[in-house]
């Protein structure tokens, strides 16, 4: 079974490669919003999957609010995403 790797620092700005495809070069935060929408995930469902507070997820998805890198990590893991260099 392949592990999901979440890289920190400069790699966070690099390409996000989910299984269902993302726009290469797209910022990770935009890719996560786009993937969540395509999968039909509500803020509530993504919050439950990731363990992130629902209000934080909702503001991130709908208002484009910034989130901490560890929160981004949790969302990526919940969505089965992997950051690659």
DRENVEXTI-192660 format. One record per atom (N, C-alpha, C, O): x, y, z; residue number from 1. Coordinates in pm, whole numbers, plus 50000, padded with zeros to 5 digits. Each point is the difference from the previous one (the first is absolute). Layout:
DRENVEXTI-192660
<node><east>X</east><north>Y</north><up>Z</up><seq>NUM</seq></node>
...
end
This chain:
DRENVEXTI-192660
<node><east>50085</east><north>49882</north><up>50000</up><seq>1</seq></node>
<node><east>49915</east><north>50118</north><up>50000</up><seq>1</seq></node>
<node><east>50089</east><north>50124</north><up>50000</up><seq>1</seq></node>
<node><east>50092</east><north>50010</north><up>50081</up><seq>1</seq></node>
<node><east>49882</east><north>50083</north><up>49830</up><seq>2</seq></node>
<node><east>50079</east><north>50120</north><up>49987</up><seq>2</seq></node>
<node><east>49957</east><north>50103</north><up>50104</up><seq>2</seq></node>
<node><east>49881</east><north>50020</north><up>50025</up><seq>2</seq></node>
<node><east>50218</east><north>50046</north><up>50034</up><seq>3</seq></node>
<node><east>49970</east><north>50102</north><up>50101</up><seq>3</seq></node>
<node><east>49972</east><north>50133</north><up>49932</up><seq>3</seq></node>
<node><east>50043</east><north>50025</north><up>49888</up><seq>3</seq></node>
<node><east>49883</east><north>50059</north><up>50183</up><seq>4</seq></node>
<node><east>49978</east><north>50137</north><up>49955</up><seq>4</seq></node>
<node><east>50104</east><north>50087</north><up>50069</up><seq>4</seq></node>
<node><east>50013</east><north>49996</north><up>50122</up><seq>4</seq></node>
<node><east>50059</east><north>50081</north><up>49801</up><seq>5</seq></node>
<node><east>50104</east><north>50085</north><up>50055</up><seq>5</seq></node>
<node><east>49958</east><north>50145</north><up>49992</up><seq>5</seq></node>
<node><east>49954</east><north>50047</north><up>49896</up><seq>5</seq></node>
<node><east>50059</east><north>50022</north><up>50213</up><seq>6</seq></node>
<node><east>49972</east><north>50142</north><up>50006</up><seq>6</seq></node>
<node><east>50133</east><north>50069</north><up>50028</up><seq>6</seq></node>
<node><east>50060</east><north>49978</north><up>50106</up><seq>6</seq></node>
<node><east>49984</east><north>50103</north><up>49803</up><seq>7</seq></node>
<node><east>50127</east><north>50069</north><up>50013</up><seq>7</seq></node>
<node><east>49976</east><north>50141</north><up>50051</up><seq>7</seq></node>
<node><east>49897</east><north>50061</north><up>49970</up><seq>7</seq></node>
<node><east>50197</east><north>49990</north><up>50105</up><seq>8</seq></node>
<node><east>49987</east><north>50134</north><up>50055</up><seq>8</seq></node>
<node><east>50097</east><north>50097</north><up>49933</up><seq>8</seq></node>
<node><east>50080</east><north>49960</north><up>49916</up><seq>8</seq></node>
<node><east>49912</east><north>50165</north><up>50122</up><seq>9</seq></node>
<node><east>50093</east><north>50100</north><up>49952</up><seq>9</seq></node>
<node><east>49978</east><north>50034</north><up>49854</up><seq>9</seq></node>
<node><east>49887</east><north>50015</north><up>49955</up><seq>9</seq></node>
<node><east>50223</east><north>49998</north><up>49971</up><seq>10</seq></node>
<node><east>49992</east><north>50042</north><up>49861</up><seq>10</seq></node>
<node><east>49920</east><north>49903</north><up>49915</up><seq>10</seq></node>
<node><east>49939</east><north>50041</north><up>49902</up><seq>10</seq></node>
<node><east>50060</east><north>49831</north><up>50134</up><seq>11</seq></node>
<node><east>49927</east><north>49901</north><up>49921</up><seq>11</seq></node>
<node><east>49849</east><north>50027</north><up>50003</up><seq>11</seq></node>
<node><east>49929</east><north>49955</north><up>49911</up><seq>11</seq></node>
<node><east>50023</east><north>50116</north><up>50190</up><seq>12</seq></node>
<node><east>49857</east><north>50028</north><up>50009</up><seq>12</seq></node>
<node><east>49953</east><north>50081</north><up>49879</up><seq>12</seq></node>
<node><east>49884</east><north>49992</north><up>49961</up><seq>12</seq></node>
<node><east>50204</east><north>50086</north><up>49981</up><seq>13</seq></node>
<node><east>49963</east><north>50084</north><up>49886</up><seq>13</seq></node>
<node><east>50011</east><north>49925</north><up>49868</up><seq>13</seq></node>
<node><east>49962</east><north>50052</north><up>49895</up><seq>13</seq></node>
<node><east>50089</east><north>49828</north><up>50110</up><seq>14</seq></node>
<node><east>50018</east><north>49923</north><up>49877</up><seq>14</seq></node>
<node><east>49870</east><north>49933</north><up>49958</up><seq>14</seq></node>
<node><east>49894</east><north>50028</north><up>50056</up><seq>14</seq></node>
<node><east>50115</east><north>49885</north><up>49850</up><seq>15</seq></node>
<node><east>49884</east><north>49939</north><up>49937</up><seq>15</seq></node>
<node><east>49930</east><north>49902</north><up>50094</up><seq>15</seq></node>
<node><east>50065</east><north>49921</north><up>50068</up><seq>15</seq></node>
<node><east>49804</east><north>50084</north><up>49935</up><seq>16</seq></node>
<node><east>49918</east><north>49906</north><up>50075</up><seq>16</seq></node>
<node><east>49949</east><north>49897</north><up>49902</up><seq>16</seq></node>
<node><east>49943</east><north>50035</north><up>49897</up><seq>16</seq></node>
<node><east>50077</east><north>49838</north><up>50133</up><seq>17</seq></node>
<node><east>49962</east><north>49894</north><up>49907</up><seq>17</seq></node>
<node><east>49900</east><north>49904</north><up>50063</up><seq>17</seq></node>
<node><east>50041</east><north>49896</north><up>50052</up><seq>17</seq></node>
<node><east>49831</east><north>50135</north><up>49944</up><seq>18</seq></node>
<node><east>49900</east><north>49908</north><up>50051</up><seq>18</seq></node>
<node><east>49970</east><north>49893</north><up>49896</up><seq>18</seq></node>
<node><east>50033</east><north>50015</north><up>49883</up><seq>18</seq></node>
<node><east>49906</east><north>49879</north><up>50160</up><seq>19</seq></node>
<node><east>49962</east><north>49891</north><up>49911</up><seq>19</seq></node>
<node><east>49905</east><north>50046</north><up>49891</up><seq>19</seq></node>
<node><east>50007</east><north>49951</north><up>49887</up><seq>19</seq></node>
<node><east>49903</east><north>50141</north><up>50146</up><seq>20</seq></node>
<node><east>49901</east><north>50041</north><up>49900</up><seq>20</seq></node>
<node><east>50042</east><north>50124</north><up>49922</up><seq>20</seq></node>
<node><east>49918</east><north>50062</north><up>49932</up><seq>20</seq></node>
<node><east>50208</east><north>49974</north><up>50077</up><seq>21</seq></node>
<node><east>50054</east><north>50107</north><up>49915</up><seq>21</seq></node>
<node><east>49978</east><north>50139</north><up>50054</up><seq>21</seq></node>
<node><east>49892</east><north>50034</north><up>50048</up><seq>21</seq></node>
<node><east>50212</east><north>50047</north><up>49944</up><seq>22</seq></node>
<node><east>49992</east><north>50141</north><up>50036</up><seq>22</seq></node>
<node><east>50076</east><north>50076</north><up>49894</up><seq>22</seq></node>
<node><east>50079</east><north>49943</north><up>49925</up><seq>22</seq></node>
<node><east>49897</east><north>50184</north><up>50069</up><seq>23</seq></node>
<node><east>50069</east><north>50085</north><up>49906</up><seq>23</seq></node>
<node><east>50146</east><north>50013</north><up>50043</up><seq>23</seq></node>
<node><east>50025</east><north>50056</north><up>50107</up><seq>23</seq></node>
<node><east>50072</east><north>49894</north><up>49815</up><seq>24</seq></node>
<node><east>50141</east><north>50010</north><up>50040</up><seq>24</seq></node>
<node><east>50039</east><north>50145</north><up>50028</up><seq>24</seq></node>
<node><east>49965</east><north>50090</north><up>49924</up><seq>24</seq></node>
<node><east>50107</east><north>49931</north><up>50183</up><seq>25</seq></node>
<node><east>50042</east><north>50133</north><up>50038</up><seq>25</seq></node>
<node><east>49898</east><north>50077</north><up>50081</up><seq>25</seq></node>
<node><east>50027</east><north>50110</north><up>50048</up><seq>25</seq></node>
<node><east>49854</east><north>49832</north><up>49968</up><seq>26</seq></node>
<node><east>49894</east><north>50065</north><up>50078</up><seq>26</seq></node>
<node><east>50041</east><north>50000</north><up>50147</up><seq>26</seq></node>
<node><east>50051</east><north>49899</north><up>50049</up><seq>26</seq></node>
<node><east>49929</east><north>50211</north><up>50023</up><seq>27</seq></node>
<node><east>50033</east><north>50001</north><up>50143</up><seq>27</seq></node>
<node><east>49925</east><north>49888</north><up>50072</up><seq>27</seq></node>
<node><east>49884</east><north>49973</north><up>49968</up><seq>27</seq></node>
<node><east>50179</east><north>49963</north><up>50130</up><seq>28</seq></node>
<node><east>49934</east><north>49891</north><up>50072</up><seq>28</seq></node>
<node><east>49863</east><north>50037</north><up>50057</up><seq>28</seq></node>
<node><east>49908</east><north>49918</north><up>49996</up><seq>28</seq></node>
<node><east>50078</east><north>50202</north><up>50056</up><seq>29</seq></node>
<node><east>49871</east><north>50039</north><up>50059</up><seq>29</seq></node>
<node><east>49890</east><north>50003</north><up>49893</up><seq>29</seq></node>
<node><east>49888</east><north>49956</north><up>50026</up><seq>29</seq></node>
<node><east>50143</east><north>50095</north><up>49855</up><seq>30</seq></node>
<node><east>49900</east><north>50002</north><up>49892</up><seq>30</seq></node>
<node><east>49969</east><north>49859</north><up>49953</up><seq>30</seq></node>
<node><east>49885</east><north>49968</north><up>49970</up><seq>30</seq></node>
<node><east>50216</east><north>49948</north><up>50022</up><seq>31</seq></node>
<node><east>49978</east><north>49862</north><up>49957</up><seq>31</seq></node>
<node><east>49909</east><north>49926</north><up>50099</up><seq>31</seq></node>
<node><east>49912</east><north>49924</north><up>49958</up><seq>31</seq></node>
<node><east>50108</east><north>50098</north><up>50170</up><seq>32</seq></node>
<node><east>49916</east><north>49934</north><up>50101</up><seq>32</seq></node>
<node><east>49856</east><north>50047</north><up>49988</up><seq>32</seq></node>
<node><east>49908</east><north>49919</north><up>50006</up><seq>32</seq></node>
<node><east>50071</east><north>50211</north><up>49976</up><seq>33</seq></node>
<node><east>49863</east><north>50051</north><up>49983</up><seq>33</seq></node>
<node><east>49935</east><north>49938</north><up>49878</up><seq>33</seq></node>
<node><east>49885</east><north>49956</north><up>50005</up><seq>33</seq></node>
<node><east>50187</east><north>50039</north><up>49886</up><seq>34</seq></node>
<node><east>49948</east><north>49946</north><up>49875</up><seq>34</seq></node>
<node><east>49967</east><north>49852</north><up>50012</up><seq>34</seq></node>
<node><east>49895</east><north>49955</north><up>49954</up><seq>34</seq></node>
<node><east>50193</east><north>49969</north><up>50107</up><seq>35</seq></node>
<node><east>49979</east><north>49856</north><up>50016</up><seq>35</seq></node>
<node><east>49882</east><north>49973</north><up>50092</up><seq>35</seq></node>
<node><east>49919</east><north>49912</north><up>49972</up><seq>35</seq></node>
<node><east>50070</east><north>50161</north><up>50137</up><seq>36</seq></node>
<node><east>49888</east><north>49982</north><up>50092</up><seq>36</seq></node>
<node><east>49868</east><north>50028</north><up>49929</up><seq>36</seq></node>
<node><east>49902</east><north>49927</north><up>50019</up><seq>36</seq></node>
<node><east>50094</east><north>50179</north><up>49899</up><seq>37</seq></node>
<node><east>49879</east><north>50031</north><up>49924</up><seq>37</seq></node>
<node><east>49966</east><north>49888</north><up>49901</up><seq>37</seq></node>
<node><east>49885</east><north>49956</north><up>49993</up><seq>37</seq></node>
<node><east>50215</east><north>49999</north><up>49932</up><seq>38</seq></node>
<node><east>49976</east><north>49893</north><up>49901</up><seq>38</seq></node>
<node><east>49951</east><north>49872</north><up>50065</up><seq>38</seq></node>
<node><east>49920</east><north>49927</north><up>49940</up><seq>38</seq></node>
<node><east>50126</east><north>50045</north><up>50181</up><seq>39</seq></node>
<node><east>49958</east><north>49879</north><up>50070</up><seq>39</seq></node>
<node><east>49869</east><north>50019</north><up>50074</up><seq>39</seq></node>
<node><east>49948</east><north>49906</north><up>50060</up><seq>39</seq></node>
<node><east>49999</east><north>50216</north><up>49938</up><seq>40</seq></node>
<node><east>49873</east><north>50027</north><up>50066</up><seq>40</seq></node>
<node><east>50008</east><north>49997</north><up>50151</up><seq>40</seq></node>
<node><east>49901</east><north>49971</north><up>50068</up><seq>40</seq></node>
<node><east>50216</east><north>50059</north><up>49986</up><seq>41</seq></node>
<node><east>50017</east><north>49997</north><up>50146</up><seq>41</seq></node>
<node><east>49956</east><north>50131</north><up>50063</up><seq>41</seq></node>
<node><east>50044</east><north>50108</north><up>49960</up><seq>41</seq></node>
<node><east>49871</east><north>49883</north><up>50137</up><seq>42</seq></node>
<node><east>49960</east><north>50117</north><up>50076</up><seq>42</seq></node>
<node><east>50110</east><north>50033</north><up>50100</up><seq>42</seq></node>
<node><east>50088</east><north>49918</north><up>50027</up><seq>42</seq></node>
<node><east>49906</east><north>50203</north><up>50026</up><seq>43</seq></node>
<node><east>50096</east><north>50038</north><up>50104</up><seq>43</seq></node>
<node><east>49988</east><north>49906</north><up>50119</up><seq>43</seq></node>
<node><east>50100</east><north>49962</north><up>50060</up><seq>43</seq></node>
<node><east>49777</east><north>50001</north><up>49974</up><seq>44</seq></node>
<node><east>49978</east><north>49910</north><up>50113</up><seq>44</seq></node>
<node><east>50068</east><north>49865</north><up>49976</up><seq>44</seq></node>
<node><east>50069</east><north>49948</north><up>50088</up><seq>44</seq></node>
<node><east>49912</east><north>49995</north><up>49792</up><seq>45</seq></node>
<node><east>50057</east><north>49869</north><up>49970</up><seq>45</seq></node>
<node><east>50153</east><north>50005</north><up>49998</up><seq>45</seq></node>
<node><east>50065</east><north>49912</north><up>50055</up><seq>45</seq></node>
<node><east>49991</east><north>50191</north><up>49882</up><seq>46</seq></node>
<node><east>50146</east><north>50012</north><up>49997</up><seq>46</seq></node>
<node><east>50056</east><north>50022</north><up>50140</up><seq>46</seq></node>
<node><east>50108</east><north>49950</north><up>50032</up><seq>46</seq></node>
<node><east>49821</east><north>50125</north><up>50050</up><seq>47</seq></node>
<node><east>50042</east><north>50020</north><up>50139</up><seq>47</seq></node>
<node><east>50003</east><north>49867</north><up>50075</up><seq>47</seq></node>
<node><east>50095</east><north>49971</north><up>50073</up><seq>47</seq></node>
<node><east>49802</east><north>49949</north><up>49909</up><seq>48</seq></node>
<node><east>49995</east><north>49869</north><up>50067</up><seq>48</seq></node>
<node><east>50111</east><north>49908</north><up>49952</up><seq>48</seq></node>
<node><east>50061</east><north>49929</north><up>50079</up><seq>48</seq></node>
<node><east>49965</east><north>50071</north><up>49791</up><seq>49</seq></node>
<node><east>50104</east><north>49915</north><up>49943</up><seq>49</seq></node>
<node><east>50140</east><north>50041</north><up>50046</up><seq>49</seq></node>
<node><east>50088</east><north>49916</north><up>50020</up><seq>49</seq></node>
<node><east>49931</east><north>50216</north><up>49997</up><seq>50</seq></node>
<node><east>50134</east><north>50052</north><up>50030</up><seq>50</seq></node>
<node><east>50027</east><north>50025</north><up>50147</up><seq>50</seq></node>
<node><east>50116</east><north>50006</north><up>50042</up><seq>50</seq></node>
<node><east>49779</east><north>50008</north><up>50037</up><seq>51</seq></node>
<node><east>50020</east><north>50034</north><up>50141</up><seq>51</seq></node>
<node><east>50022</east><north>50150</north><up>50022</up><seq>51</seq></node>
<node><east>50039</east><north>50041</north><up>50109</up><seq>51</seq></node>
<node><east>49936</east><north>50039</north><up>49788</up><seq>52</seq></node>
<node><east>50014</east><north>50145</north><up>50009</up><seq>52</seq></node>
<node><east>49864</east><north>50059</north><up>50037</up><seq>52</seq></node>
<node><east>49896</east><north>49951</north><up>49956</up><seq>52</seq></node>
<node><east>50105</east><north>50154</north><up>50123</up><seq>53</seq></node>
<node><east>49877</east><north>50066</north><up>50042</up><seq>53</seq></node>
<node><east>49917</east><north>50039</north><up>49877</up><seq>53</seq></node>
<node><east>50054</east><north>50054</north><up>49903</up><seq>53</seq></node>
<node><east>49816</east><north>49919</north><up>50102</up><seq>54</seq></node>
<node><east>49911</east><north>50026</north><up>49886</up><seq>54</seq></node>
<node><east>50001</east><north>50147</north><up>49958</up><seq>54</seq></node>
<node><east>49997</east><north>50029</north><up>49880</up><seq>54</seq></node>
<node><east>50008</east><north>50063</north><up>50216</up><seq>55</seq></node>
<node><east>49998</east><north>50143</north><up>49967</up><seq>55</seq></node>
<node><east>50126</east><north>50040</north><up>49924</up><seq>55</seq></node>
<node><east>49995</east><north>50084</north><up>49910</up><seq>55</seq></node>
<node><east>50118</east><north>49856</north><up>50126</up><seq>56</seq></node>
<node><east>50126</east><north>50028</north><up>49931</up><seq>56</seq></node>
<node><east>49990</east><north>49950</north><up>49856</up><seq>56</seq></node>
<node><east>50038</east><north>50070</north><up>49906</up><seq>56</seq></node>
<node><east>49912</east><north>49807</north><up>50077</up><seq>57</seq></node>
<node><east>49985</east><north>49942</north><up>49865</up><seq>57</seq></node>
<node><east>49902</east><north>50083</north><up>49917</up><seq>57</seq></node>
<node><east>50028</east><north>50030</north><up>49884</up><seq>57</seq></node>
<node><east>49861</east><north>50005</north><up>50174</up><seq>58</seq></node>
<node><east>49898</east><north>50077</north><up>49927</up><seq>58</seq></node>
<node><east>50057</east><north>50134</north><up>49952</up><seq>58</seq></node>
<node><east>49980</east><north>50038</north><up>49884</up><seq>58</seq></node>
<node><east>50090</east><north>50034</north><up>50203</up><seq>59</seq></node>
<node><east>50058</east><north>50129</north><up>49962</up><seq>59</seq></node>
<node><east>50108</east><north>49982</north><up>49893</up><seq>59</seq></node>
<node><east>50013</east><north>50083</north><up>49910</up><seq>59</seq></node>
<node><east>50064</east><north>49810</north><up>50101</up><seq>60</seq></node>
<node><east>50103</east><north>49972</north><up>49900</up><seq>60</seq></node>
<node><east>49938</east><north>49971</north><up>49864</up><seq>60</seq></node>
<node><east>50047</east><north>50051</north><up>49898</up><seq>60</seq></node>
<node><east>49848</east><north>49866</north><up>50100</up><seq>61</seq></node>
<node><east>49938</east><north>49961</north><up>49873</up><seq>61</seq></node>
<node><east>49919</east><north>50112</north><up>49936</up><seq>61</seq></node>
<node><east>50004</east><north>50019</north><up>49879</up><seq>61</seq></node>
<node><east>49922</east><north>50055</north><up>50201</up><seq>62</seq></node>
<node><east>49907</east><north>50098</north><up>49944</up><seq>62</seq></node>
<node><east>50054</east><north>50142</north><up>49991</up><seq>62</seq></node>
<node><east>49965</east><north>50075</north><up>49909</up><seq>62</seq></node>
<node><east>50120</east><north>49963</north><up>50185</up><seq>63</seq></node>
<node><east>50048</east><north>50138</north><up>50004</up><seq>63</seq></node>
<node><east>50147</east><north>50013</north><up>49962</up><seq>63</seq></node>
<node><east>50053</east><north>50110</north><up>49991</up><seq>63</seq></node>
<node><east>50012</east><north>49777</north><up>49987</up><seq>64</seq></node>
<node><east>50141</east><north>50004</north><up>49963</up><seq>64</seq></node>
<node><east>50092</east><north>50041</north><up>50112</up><seq>64</seq></node>
<node><east>50111</east><north>50046</north><up>49976</up><seq>64</seq></node>
<node><east>49843</east><north>49938</north><up>50149</up><seq>65</seq></node>
<node><east>50083</east><north>50037</north><up>50114</up><seq>65</seq></node>
<node><east>50125</east><north>49914</north><up>50005</up><seq>65</seq></node>
<node><east>49999</east><north>49883</north><up>49960</up><seq>65</seq></node>
<node><east>50107</east><north>50174</north><up>50090</up><seq>66</seq></node>
<node><east>50126</east><north>49926</north><up>50014</up><seq>66</seq></node>
<node><east>49990</east><north>49901</north><up>50115</up><seq>66</seq></node>
<node><east>49925</east><north>50019</north><up>50096</up><seq>66</seq></node>
<node><east>50153</east><north>49873</north><up>49890</up><seq>67</seq></node>
<node><east>50007</east><north>49901</north><up>50107</up><seq>67</seq></node>
<node><east>50147</east><north>49970</north><up>50029</up><seq>67</seq></node>
<node><east>50087</east><north>50028</north><up>49918</up><seq>67</seq></node>
<node><east>49939</east><north>49915</north><up>50198</up><seq>68</seq></node>
<node><east>50136</east><north>49964</north><up>50039</up><seq>68</seq></node>
<node><east>50046</east><north>49880</north><up>49918</up><seq>68</seq></node>
<node><east>49918</east><north>49926</north><up>49945</up><seq>68</seq></node>
<node><east>50212</east><north>50056</north><up>50046</up><seq>69</seq></node>
<node><east>50054</east><north>49889</north><up>49921</up><seq>69</seq></node>
<node><east>49960</east><north>49864</north><up>50057</up><seq>69</seq></node>
<node><east>49980</east><north>49906</north><up>49924</up><seq>69</seq></node>
<node><east>50010</east><north>50082</north><up>50208</up><seq>70</seq></node>
<node><east>49959</east><north>49871</north><up>50056</up><seq>70</seq></node>
<node><east>49854</east><north>49969</north><up>49968</up><seq>70</seq></node>
<node><east>49963</east><north>49884</north><up>49986</up><seq>70</seq></node>
<node><east>49954</east><north>50220</north><up>50003</up><seq>71</seq></node>
<node><east>49861</east><north>49981</north><up>49960</up><seq>71</seq></node>
<node><east>49994</east><north>49959</north><up>49853</up><seq>71</seq></node>
<node><east>49920</east><north>49913</north><up>49964</up><seq>71</seq></node>
<node><east>50162</east><north>50148</north><up>49953</up><seq>72</seq></node>
<node><east>50010</east><north>49961</north><up>49859</up><seq>72</seq></node>
<node><east>50040</east><north>49853</north><up>49989</up><seq>72</seq></node>
<node><east>49947</east><north>49926</north><up>49918</up><seq>72</seq></node>
<node><east>50148</east><north>50033</north><up>50166</up><seq>73</seq></node>
<node><east>50044</east><north>49860</north><up>50003</up><seq>73</seq></node>
<node><east>49882</east><north>49908</north><up>50030</up><seq>73</seq></node>
<node><east>49982</east><north>49898</north><up>49933</up><seq>73</seq></node>
<node><east>49938</east><north>50137</north><up>50166</up><seq>74</seq></node>
<node><east>49886</east><north>49916</north><up>50040</up><seq>74</seq></node>
<node><east>49899</east><north>49988</north><up>49887</up><seq>74</seq></node>
<node><east>49946</east><north>49892</north><up>49976</up><seq>74</seq></node>
<node><east>50028</east><north>50218</north><up>49955</up><seq>75</seq></node>
<node><east>49905</east><north>49996</north><up>49889</up><seq>75</seq></node>
<node><east>50054</east><north>49914</north><up>49886</up><seq>75</seq></node>
<node><east>49924</east><north>49924</north><up>49939</up><seq>75</seq></node>
<node><east>50205</east><north>50089</north><up>50031</up><seq>76</seq></node>
<node><east>50060</east><north>49919</north><up>49893</up><seq>76</seq></node>
<node><east>49991</east><north>49852</north><up>50032</up><seq>76</seq></node>
<node><east>49966</east><north>49919</north><up>49913</up><seq>76</seq></node>
<node><east>50065</east><north>50044</north><up>50209</up><seq>77</seq></node>
<node><east>49993</east><north>49860</north><up>50040</up><seq>77</seq></node>
<node><east>49857</east><north>49949</north><up>49989</up><seq>77</seq></node>
<node><east>49976</east><north>49890</north><up>49950</up><seq>77</seq></node>
<node><east>49928</east><north>50189</north><up>50098</up><seq>78</seq></node>
<node><east>49859</east><north>49959</north><up>49995</up><seq>78</seq></node>
<node><east>49952</east><north>49980</north><up>49857</up><seq>78</seq></node>
<node><east>49916</east><north>49914</north><up>49973</up><seq>78</seq></node>
<node><east>50137</east><north>50165</north><up>49934</up><seq>79</seq></node>
<node><east>49961</east><north>49990</north><up>49860</up><seq>79</seq></node>
<node><east>50084</east><north>49898</north><up>49923</up><seq>79</seq></node>
<node><east>49975</east><north>49975</north><up>49882</up><seq>79</seq></node>
<node><east>50125</east><north>49966</north><up>50183</up><seq>80</seq></node>
<node><east>50085</east><north>49902</north><up>49935</up><seq>80</seq></node>
<node><east>50095</east><north>50064</north><up>49900</up><seq>80</seq></node>
<node><east>50034</east><north>49939</north><up>49899</up><seq>80</seq></node>
<node><east>50010</east><north>50184</north><up>50130</up><seq>81</seq></node>
<node><east>50086</east><north>50074</north><up>49908</up><seq>81</seq></node>
<node><east>50146</east><north>49988</north><up>50045</up><seq>81</seq></node>
<node><east>50031</east><north>49967</north><up>50114</up><seq>81</seq></node>
<node><east>50054</east><north>50062</north><up>49791</up><seq>82</seq></node>
<node><east>50143</east><north>49993</north><up>50023</up><seq>82</seq></node>
<node><east>50067</east><north>50116</north><up>49930</up><seq>82</seq></node>
<node><east>49974</east><north>50025</north><up>49883</up><seq>82</seq></node>
<node><east>50111</east><north>50046</north><up>50188</up><seq>83</seq></node>
<node><east>50077</east><north>50107</north><up>49937</up><seq>83</seq></node>
<node><east>50128</east><north>49938</north><up>49945</up><seq>83</seq></node>
<node><east>50070</east><north>49926</north><up>50070</up><seq>83</seq></node>
<node><east>49960</east><north>50105</north><up>49806</up><seq>84</seq></node>
<node><east>50121</east><north>49945</north><up>49939</up><seq>84</seq></node>
<node><east>50085</east><north>50113</north><up>49946</up><seq>84</seq></node>
<node><east>49950</east><north>50108</north><up>49968</up><seq>84</seq></node>
<node><east>50179</east><north>49866</north><up>50023</up><seq>85</seq></node>
<node><east>50093</east><north>50100</north><up>49952</up><seq>85</seq></node>
<node><east>50035</east><north>49974</north><up>49856</up><seq>85</seq></node>
<node><east>50078</east><north>50074</north><up>49941</up><seq>85</seq></node>
end
